[in-house]
Structure formats: C-alpha cells, structure tokens
Amino acid sequence: MQEEYLDYYANFDEEQRLTCQNITRIEFDTTINQLAEYTQQCQKLTELGAATGRYSLFYAQEGVEVTAVELVPELVSQLKQNVEIKGLNVHIHEANATKVPFISDRSQDVVLILGPLYHIQSQGEREAVLREAHRILKDGGTVAIAYISRFFVAGLLAKMSSSLVTPEVLSELNETGLVTTSEVDAFFRTGYFASPSEIEALVESNGFGVIDLLQLDWTLH
C-alpha cells in the first residue's frame, strides 16, 4: 500500500494543489489563523508530512526554526527547491513520520501533523506518529493534527458516483475507515478516514489533551 501511495504523490502536482486552488488557500489561511494563538511565541516547530513546504515555509519566513519531515522523495525535492528559491533555512529530512530519531526529545514548541494521519492505514503506525510527536514536544507545547472525516468522505463518494453508495462501500468506510474499491483513485485507496471521537481517543491515549476541535469540510482535493 505504501508503494501505491508513494507512486500517487510522485505523479501528482501537490504544489499546484496547495498554492493555486481557492479551496486550499482558504484551508491554509484558516489553519494559520487558528494556530496563531499557539505559534506566536514559537521558536522551534516541526512539521511531520511537510509535502512541498506550504506551512514549513510560512513559519520559517516568520523567523521560526523549522524542521520539515517528508516521506515522498519527489515532494522532498520540491520542498528543497522552494526553500532555496526563498532563501530560507529549513532542516529537511526524507523520513517516515512514525520515526524521527534525528529530532531531540522535548525540543519543539509546536508539532504539525497535517497530512500523515489520513494517509496511514495502520493503527499501530498512527499511534507511532503520536508517540514521536509527544517525545519531541516540549512540556506545554502544542501539536496540531489534521484528519479527514469518514462522514465527509461518505458524502463525497455519493457526489462522485451513485455506484459508490452501496452497503459494501459504506459499511467498509464506516467500520474500518477504508475505501478499497477499484472505482476510486489511489488517494482514497491509500487513505484512512477517521471519526472525531476516534481522533480524540487517539491523541488522549498518547499523552495529549484536546484543546479544540475545528472541522473543515473542504480539506479534500
């Protein structure tokens, strides 16, 4: 499954999606605004699943010491290019968010996890991401997590095609958070879609407290 995920993003214009679509601009602006309270005094920030660096670049421009972790080689290359073009200093690592030993314990004021949790289908690996975030976060620090609701995906599938609104597809989504039918593209087949209560349980079981829950139904591309 990881190979299909890597292949998908190797051939998908993520930079175009992040910077040129009105929906993703709204998503970015809303996220930055909602995080402002927790990033104003931030000195060190890590983004797990940084893609081409939309958020990492923003915070680096704000004077924050940023560490960006990304798994897909093609996205890492684009991230490095973007950093070079803007003349910024960002610590970039090509690595899986489940294991970031190159980041010191309790060293980060903020950790962003704005992509990995809806791309990791293994419960154990999702928990590993949260454990690493907890390890590298300073006491009193903030972790920001994005996920895609399975309820939203159900509505999206219905909008895409009536053939996707079947007991088999919807039961699989509702019970497992997965969509494995060949009628959808690799983004869905390699994705994991959660419920709000599941995400709250995940973060709380890995040592975090929930401060706020913001739901945005336009996060899918």
N, C-alpha and C positions, 0 to 999 in steps of 0.2 A: 504493500500500500504506500509506503514511503517513496518508493521509486516512482509511482504514478504521480504522487504529489510533487516531487522534485521536477519531473518532466513537465507537469502542468505549468508551474511557475517559471520554468526555463523558457517556455514558449509563449508566456502571457505578458503583455505590456503592463506591468504593475505600476510603473512610473506614470504612464498615461492615466490609469485609473485613479491614482492618488492625487494627481495635480490638475487634471483637466476636466473632471466631471463635477457638475454643480453639487450633486448629492454628496460626494466625498469631500468637497470643500466645506459644506455645511457640517458634515461629521467632524472634520478636523477642527473647525472653529469652535464647535460646541464642546468638543473634548478638551481643547486648550482652555476654554473658559471655565469649564467645570473643575479642571485640575489646578487652576490658578491659585486657589487658596492653599494648596499643598506644595506648590512648586516655587512660590515667591522667595522663600529663603533657602531653596535647594542649592547645594554646592556640587553634589555628585548624583548622577542619575544613570541608571542602566535601563536600556530598552531590550527586552527579550523578544525576538522576532521583529527586527527593525525594518525588514524589507529594504526599500531603496532609501530609507532615512528621513521620511517626511517629518516625524516627530523628533528624532535624534538631531537633525539639522536645526530645527527650530530652537531647541533648548541649548544647543551648542552656540548658536548665534546670541542667545541671551546670557552667555558667559558661564553656563553650567559645564562642569567636566562630565562628558558623556561617554558611556561605554555602550556600543551597539553590537548586539549578537544576532546573527542571521545564519540560517542553515543552507539556503539555496545559493550555490556558487554564482549564478548569473545575477542574482539580486545583490550579493556582496560586491561584485564588480561594479554594478551601477551605483551602489552606495559609496564606494571608494571614489568613483568619478565625481559624484555630486559633492562630496566633501572637498575634493581637490579644487573643483570649479569655484566653490565658495570660499576657499582658503581657510577652512576650519580645521580644528584639531579634535578628532573623534577617535577613541580607541575602538577599533573594529575587529571583531572575531567571527570567523566562519565556524559555527558550532551549533549544537543542538541545545535548546533552552532547558532541557532536562539535566544538563551537566555543564556547569560553568566554573570549574575549579580555578580558573585564571582570575576570578574576581574574589577579593578578600572577604572574609567574614565581617559582618556588621560595618560595611564601608560605604553603603549607599543611602542617600536620603530618600530617594524615590526609585521604585522599580515599575516599569511599564510592561504589561503583558497584554498587548492589544491585538494579538493575532494567534499565538500558539494554541490557546485552549480550544479554538474551533477548528484546529487542524490536527489535533492529537486524539486518536480514537481509543487509545488505551487508558483506562482509568489509572493504572499504575504510573504511566508517564505523565499524565496530567498532575497527579499528586507530586511527582518528582519536580516538576516545574515550580510548584508552590513551595516545596521544601527548599529549593535553591533560592527562590526569592526571599524566603524567610531567613535563610542563612546569611545572605549578603546585605540584608536591610538593617540599618541602624535601629536601635531601640527608639520607638516613637516615630519611625519612618512610615512612609505610605506606599502601598502597592496598588496600582490601578489595573483592573482586569476587564477585558472585553470578551463577550461571548455572543453567540447567535442563538436566539430562542428557537426551540423546535416548534413553538406555536406560530411564530412568524414564518418559518420555513414551510409549514403545512399550508398556510395561506398562499405563499409564493408558488408552491407546486400546483395548487389549484388554479392559479392565474396562468401558469405556464401551459398546462395541458390537462384536459379532463381525464386523460388516460393515467395520470399520476395520482388521481384521487380515488384510490382503491383501498379496500380493507388491508391488503398486504402491505402496500407502501406506507400508509398512515399508521398502521399498527407497529411496523418496524421503527418508524420515526419516533412515535410516542413512547415505545417501550425501551428502545436502545439508543436513540439519538442519531441513528444512522440512516442514510438513504443509499441503498446499494443497487437499485435498478439501473440497467444499462441505458434507460431513456434520458437520464440526466448527465451533465458533463462531469469532468473529473473534480471540479470544485466541490460538488455535492457528494460524490462517491468517496472522496478522501476527507470529508469534513466530519465534525462532531457537533451536534446541536443540543444544547442543554436547556434546562428549565431554571427559572430564577432560584427556586428553593434548592436545586442541586448545586448551583454555584455558591450559594451562601453556605451550604453544608461543606463544600469542598474547601473554601477559604477558612472557615472556622475550625475544621478538623486539622488544619495545617498551621495553626497558631495565630491566625489573624482575627480581628474583629471587623465587622461590617460597619462602615461609617455611613455610606449612602449607596443607593442603587438607582442608577439612571438608565432608562430604557429608551433606545433609539431604534426605530424600525427601518431605518434606511441604511444600515451598515452593510448589507449585501451588495455585491456588484452584479 
